[in-house]
Amino acid sequence: FTFSPREETRFFEMKIKNQKSIHERFIFLKKLAAKFSLEYAEKFLGNTLRIVAEEKNNGYIGGYTENYIKVYLKQKVPLGEIYPVKIEKVEKDKVFATIN
């Protein structure tokens, strides 16, 4: 999120000089964070991790590993359970796995 001044702080009365620059830096940092997240996930390709199945979305089950990697499964499994999964593919902004 970008900086926004809060009431009863010194910065609340200040004029923000360059809103465009703030937004550009936010976009840059957001892209950089996504890149680092995918590079981190790629280190686990072929490894088995555990996930908690949390949601159904567009034919996939989504969940997080114990080290907070968002993973998508094509297999249908009950939500709220923990499953061992093998990290199969990191693609664009998603990590895909299969139940191991």
Backbone as JSON Lines, residues from 0, in Angstrom:
{"i":0,"aa":"F","n":[0.84,-1.18,0.0],"ca":[0.0,0.0,0.0],"c":[0.88,1.24,0.0]}
{"i":1,"aa":"T","n":[0.33,2.31,-0.5],"ca":[1.09,3.56,-0.55],"c":[0.88,4.34,0.75]}
{"i":2,"aa":"F","n":[1.78,5.27,0.96],"ca":[1.71,6.12,2.14],"c":[0.47,6.99,2.07]}
{"i":3,"aa":"S","n":[-0.2,7.12,3.2],"ca":[-1.28,8.09,3.32],"c":[-1.22,8.67,4.73]}
{"i":4,"aa":"P","n":[-1.23,10.0,4.83],"ca":[-1.11,10.62,6.14],"c":[-2.33,10.35,7.02]}
{"i":5,"aa":"R","n":[-2.12,10.18,8.29],"ca":[-3.19,9.92,9.26],"c":[-3.42,11.17,10.12]}
{"i":6,"aa":"E","n":[-4.66,11.36,10.51],"ca":[-4.99,12.48,11.39],"c":[-4.15,12.41,12.66]}
{"i":7,"aa":"E","n":[-3.9,13.58,13.21],"ca":[-3.14,13.72,14.44],"c":[-1.69,13.24,14.31]}
{"i":8,"aa":"T","n":[-1.15,13.32,13.09],"ca":[0.28,13.08,12.87],"c":[0.85,14.32,12.2]}
{"i":9,"aa":"R","n":[2.15,14.46,12.25],"ca":[2.82,15.6,11.6],"c":[2.52,15.67,10.11]}
{"i":10,"aa":"F","n":[2.41,14.51,9.49],"ca":[2.3,14.46,8.04],"c":[0.89,14.77,7.53]}
{"i":11,"aa":"F","n":[-0.08,14.81,8.42],"ca":[-1.46,15.03,7.97],"c":[-1.63,16.39,7.3]}
{"i":12,"aa":"E","n":[-0.94,17.4,7.81],"ca":[-1.07,18.76,7.27],"c":[-0.16,19.02,6.07]}
{"i":13,"aa":"M","n":[0.79,18.14,5.81],"ca":[1.73,18.36,4.72],"c":[1.07,18.13,3.37]}
{"i":14,"aa":"K","n":[1.51,18.89,2.4],"ca":[1.05,18.68,1.03],"c":[1.92,17.59,0.4]}
{"i":15,"aa":"I","n":[1.27,16.65,-0.26],"ca":[2.02,15.62,-0.98],"c":[2.46,16.25,-2.29]}
{"i":16,"aa":"K","n":[3.77,16.27,-2.51],"ca":[4.33,17.02,-3.62],"c":[4.18,16.32,-4.96]}
{"i":17,"aa":"N","n":[4.33,15.02,-4.99],"ca":[4.34,14.34,-6.28],"c":[3.6,13.0,-6.17]}
{"i":18,"aa":"Q","n":[2.3,13.06,-6.28],"ca":[1.47,11.87,-6.17],"c":[1.82,10.85,-7.25]}
{"i":19,"aa":"K","n":[2.15,11.32,-8.45],"ca":[2.5,10.42,-9.54],"c":[3.75,9.6,-9.19]}
{"i":20,"aa":"S","n":[4.74,10.25,-8.62],"ca":[5.97,9.57,-8.23],"c":[5.69,8.5,-7.17]}
{"i":21,"aa":"I","n":[4.82,8.81,-6.23],"ca":[4.46,7.84,-5.19],"c":[3.81,6.62,-5.83]}
{"i":22,"aa":"H","n":[2.9,6.85,-6.75],"ca":[2.21,5.74,-7.43],"c":[3.2,4.91,-8.27]}
{"i":23,"aa":"E","n":[4.1,5.58,-8.97],"ca":[5.09,4.85,-9.79],"c":[5.98,3.97,-8.92]}
{"i":24,"aa":"R","n":[6.4,4.49,-7.77],"ca":[7.22,3.69,-6.86],"c":[6.43,2.5,-6.31]}
{"i":25,"aa":"F","n":[5.16,2.72,-6.02],"ca":[4.3,1.63,-5.54],"c":[4.21,0.52,-6.58]}
{"i":26,"aa":"I","n":[3.97,0.88,-7.84],"ca":[3.88,-0.12,-8.92],"c":[5.2,-0.86,-9.07]}
{"i":27,"aa":"F","n":[6.31,-0.14,-9.05],"ca":[7.63,-0.76,-9.17],"c":[7.86,-1.77,-8.05]}
{"i":28,"aa":"L","n":[7.57,-1.37,-6.82],"ca":[7.8,-2.27,-5.68],"c":[6.86,-3.46,-5.69]}
{"i":29,"aa":"K","n":[5.64,-3.25,-6.16],"ca":[4.68,-4.36,-6.26],"c":[5.18,-5.41,-7.26]}
{"i":30,"aa":"K","n":[5.68,-4.96,-8.4],"ca":[6.23,-5.88,-9.41],"c":[7.47,-6.6,-8.88]}
{"i":31,"aa":"L","n":[8.31,-5.87,-8.18],"ca":[9.52,-6.46,-7.61],"c":[9.18,-7.53,-6.57]}
{"i":32,"aa":"A","n":[8.19,-7.25,-5.74],"ca":[7.76,-8.23,-4.73],"c":[7.21,-9.49,-5.41]}
{"i":33,"aa":"A","n":[6.44,-9.33,-6.49],"ca":[5.9,-10.49,-7.21],"c":[7.04,-11.31,-7.81]}
{"i":34,"aa":"K","n":[8.04,-10.64,-8.36],"ca":[9.2,-11.34,-8.94],"c":[9.93,-12.14,-7.87]}
{"i":35,"aa":"F","n":[10.17,-11.53,-6.73],"ca":[10.87,-12.23,-5.64],"c":[10.04,-13.41,-5.12]}
{"i":36,"aa":"S","n":[8.73,-13.25,-5.06],"ca":[7.86,-14.34,-4.6],"c":[7.96,-15.54,-5.53]}
{"i":37,"aa":"L","n":[7.94,-15.28,-6.84],"ca":[8.04,-16.39,-7.8],"c":[9.42,-17.03,-7.76]}
{"i":38,"aa":"E","n":[10.46,-16.23,-7.63],"ca":[11.81,-16.8,-7.52],"c":[11.92,-17.68,-6.27]}
{"i":39,"aa":"Y","n":[11.31,-17.26,-5.2],"ca":[11.3,-18.05,-3.97],"c":[10.55,-19.36,-4.2]}
{"i":40,"aa":"A","n":[9.39,-19.3,-4.83],"ca":[8.59,-20.5,-5.1],"c":[9.34,-21.47,-6.0]}
{"i":41,"aa":"E","n":[10.09,-20.96,-6.98],"ca":[10.84,-21.82,-7.9],"c":[11.86,-22.68,-7.17]}
{"i":42,"aa":"K","n":[12.35,-22.23,-6.03],"ca":[13.31,-23.01,-5.25],"c":[12.7,-24.31,-4.74]}
{"i":43,"aa":"F","n":[11.38,-24.39,-4.72],"ca":[10.69,-25.57,-4.19],"c":[10.16,-26.5,-5.28]}
{"i":44,"aa":"L","n":[10.46,-26.2,-6.55],"ca":[10.01,-27.08,-7.64],"c":[10.47,-28.51,-7.38]}
{"i":45,"aa":"G","n":[9.54,-29.45,-7.49],"ca":[9.86,-30.85,-7.27],"c":[9.82,-31.29,-5.82]}
{"i":46,"aa":"N","n":[9.71,-30.35,-4.91],"ca":[9.67,-30.67,-3.49],"c":[8.24,-30.91,-3.01]}
{"i":47,"aa":"T","n":[8.13,-31.63,-1.92],"ca":[6.83,-31.86,-1.3],"c":[6.67,-30.91,-0.12]}
{"i":48,"aa":"L","n":[5.56,-30.19,-0.13],"ca":[5.2,-29.28,0.95],"c":[3.79,-29.62,1.4]}
{"i":49,"aa":"R","n":[3.38,-29.08,2.51],"ca":[2.01,-29.3,2.98],"c":[1.21,-28.01,2.77]}
{"i":50,"aa":"I","n":[-0.04,-28.18,2.33],"ca":[-0.92,-27.02,2.2],"c":[-2.21,-27.25,2.97]}
{"i":51,"aa":"V","n":[-2.85,-26.15,3.3],"ca":[-4.21,-26.18,3.81],"c":[-5.09,-25.76,2.64]}
{"i":52,"aa":"A","n":[-6.0,-26.65,2.22],"ca":[-6.93,-26.34,1.13],"c":[-7.95,-25.33,1.67]}
{"i":53,"aa":"E","n":[-7.98,-24.13,1.06],"ca":[-8.79,-23.05,1.62],"c":[-9.94,-22.59,0.75]}
{"i":54,"aa":"E","n":[-9.78,-22.68,-0.58],"ca":[-10.81,-22.1,-1.44],"c":[-10.91,-22.83,-2.77]}
{"i":55,"aa":"K","n":[-12.1,-22.74,-3.37],"ca":[-12.32,-23.23,-4.73],"c":[-12.42,-22.01,-5.63]}
{"i":56,"aa":"N","n":[-11.69,-22.06,-6.77],"ca":[-11.67,-20.9,-7.65],"c":[-11.36,-21.35,-9.07]}
{"i":57,"aa":"N","n":[-12.3,-21.17,-9.99],"ca":[-12.1,-21.49,-11.41],"c":[-11.6,-22.91,-11.64]}
{"i":58,"aa":"G","n":[-12.16,-23.88,-10.93],"ca":[-11.78,-25.27,-11.12],"c":[-10.53,-25.7,-10.37]}
{"i":59,"aa":"Y","n":[-9.96,-24.82,-9.58],"ca":[-8.77,-25.13,-8.8],"c":[-9.08,-25.02,-7.31]}
{"i":60,"aa":"I","n":[-8.32,-25.76,-6.53],"ca":[-8.33,-25.6,-5.08],"c":[-7.1,-24.77,-4.73]}
{"i":61,"aa":"G","n":[-7.3,-23.71,-3.99],"ca":[-6.2,-22.85,-3.58],"c":[-5.9,-23.0,-2.11]}
{"i":62,"aa":"G","n":[-4.63,-22.92,-1.78],"ca":[-4.23,-22.99,-0.38],"c":[-2.81,-22.5,-0.21]}
{"i":63,"aa":"Y","n":[-2.39,-22.39,1.04],"ca":[-1.05,-21.91,1.35],"c":[-0.22,-23.0,2.0]}
{"i":64,"aa":"T","n":[1.07,-23.0,1.64],"ca":[2.01,-23.92,2.27],"c":[2.4,-23.36,3.64]}
{"i":65,"aa":"E","n":[3.14,-24.17,4.39],"ca":[3.58,-23.7,5.71],"c":[4.55,-22.53,5.62]}
{"i":66,"aa":"N","n":[5.17,-22.32,4.46],"ca":[6.04,-21.16,4.28],"c":[5.36,-20.1,3.4]}
{"i":67,"aa":"Y","n":[4.05,-20.12,3.38],"ca":[3.18,-19.1,2.81],"c":[3.33,-18.91,1.3]}
{"i":68,"aa":"I","n":[3.47,-20.0,0.58],"ca":[3.41,-19.96,-0.88],"c":[1.99,-20.31,-1.28]}
{"i":69,"aa":"K","n":[1.35,-19.45,-2.07],"ca":[0.0,-19.73,-2.57],"c":[0.11,-20.78,-3.66]}
{"i":70,"aa":"V","n":[-0.62,-21.9,-3.49],"ca":[-0.53,-23.05,-4.39],"c":[-1.93,-23.38,-4.91]}
{"i":71,"aa":"Y","n":[-1.98,-23.82,-6.18],"ca":[-3.23,-24.23,-6.8],"c":[-3.17,-25.7,-7.17]}
{"i":72,"aa":"L","n":[-4.25,-26.42,-6.84],"ca":[-4.39,-27.84,-7.17],"c":[-5.53,-28.01,-8.16]}
{"i":73,"aa":"K","n":[-5.35,-28.9,-9.14],"ca":[-6.43,-29.22,-10.06],"c":[-7.34,-30.29,-9.45]}
{"i":74,"aa":"Q","n":[-6.78,-31.14,-8.57],"ca":[-7.58,-32.19,-7.95],"c":[-8.63,-31.58,-7.02]}
{"i":75,"aa":"K","n":[-9.75,-32.26,-6.95],"ca":[-10.82,-31.82,-6.06],"c":[-10.64,-32.52,-4.71]}
{"i":76,"aa":"V","n":[-10.49,-31.72,-3.67],"ca":[-10.33,-32.25,-2.32],"c":[-11.19,-31.42,-1.37]}
{"i":77,"aa":"P","n":[-11.57,-31.98,-0.25],"ca":[-12.33,-31.2,0.74],"c":[-11.51,-30.03,1.28]}
{"i":78,"aa":"L","n":[-12.18,-28.92,1.48],"ca":[-11.52,-27.74,2.04],"c":[-11.29,-27.92,3.53]}
{"i":79,"aa":"G","n":[-10.33,-27.19,4.04],"ca":[-10.06,-27.2,5.47],"c":[-9.13,-28.31,5.93]}
{"i":80,"aa":"E","n":[-8.66,-29.11,5.01],"ca":[-7.75,-30.21,5.35],"c":[-6.32,-29.86,4.93]}
{"i":81,"aa":"I","n":[-5.36,-30.58,5.5],"ca":[-3.95,-30.4,5.16],"c":[-3.55,-31.55,4.24]}
{"i":82,"aa":"Y","n":[-2.85,-31.21,3.13],"ca":[-2.44,-32.2,2.15],"c":[-0.96,-32.04,1.81]}
{"i":83,"aa":"P","n":[-0.26,-33.16,1.62],"ca":[1.1,-33.08,1.09],"c":[1.0,-32.89,-0.43]}
{"i":84,"aa":"V","n":[1.69,-31.91,-0.96],"ca":[1.64,-31.64,-2.4],"c":[3.04,-31.52,-2.96]}
{"i":85,"aa":"K","n":[3.18,-31.89,-4.22],"ca":[4.45,-31.73,-4.92],"c":[4.33,-30.5,-5.81]}
{"i":86,"aa":"I","n":[5.27,-29.58,-5.66],"ca":[5.28,-28.36,-6.47],"c":[5.73,-28.74,-7.87]}
{"i":87,"aa":"E","n":[4.83,-28.56,-8.84],"ca":[5.06,-29.01,-10.22],"c":[5.49,-27.89,-11.17]}
{"i":88,"aa":"K","n":[4.89,-26.7,-10.99],"ca":[5.11,-25.67,-12.01],"c":[4.91,-24.29,-11.39]}
{"i":89,"aa":"V","n":[5.79,-23.38,-11.77],"ca":[5.65,-21.97,-11.42],"c":[5.47,-21.24,-12.74]}
{"i":90,"aa":"E","n":[4.33,-20.56,-12.88],"ca":[3.98,-19.97,-14.18],"c":[3.38,-18.59,-13.96]}
{"i":91,"aa":"K","n":[3.96,-17.59,-14.57],"ca":[3.52,-16.19,-14.43],"c":[3.39,-15.84,-12.96]}
{"i":92,"aa":"D","n":[2.18,-15.77,-12.45],"ca":[2.0,-15.38,-11.05],"c":[1.36,-16.49,-10.21]}
{"i":93,"aa":"K","n":[1.47,-17.74,-10.67],"ca":[0.84,-18.84,-9.96],"c":[1.79,-20.02,-9.76]}
{"i":94,"aa":"V","n":[1.54,-20.78,-8.69],"ca":[2.31,-21.98,-8.38],"c":[1.32,-23.14,-8.39]}
{"i":95,"aa":"F","n":[1.63,-24.17,-9.19],"ca":[0.75,-25.33,-9.33],"c":[1.39,-26.55,-8.7]}
{"i":96,"aa":"A","n":[0.54,-27.39,-8.1],"ca":[1.03,-28.59,-7.43],"c":[0.02,-29.72,-7.61]}
{"i":97,"aa":"T","n":[0.47,-30.93,-7.28],"ca":[-0.42,-32.09,-7.26],"c":[-0.28,-32.76,-5.9]}
{"i":98,"aa":"I","n":[-1.35,-33.42,-5.49],"ca":[-1.3,-34.13,-4.21],"c":[-0.3,-35.25,-4.33]}
{"i":99,"aa":"N","n":[0.58,-35.34,-3.36],"ca":[1.67,-36.31,-3.38],"c":[1.28,-37.57,-2.63]}
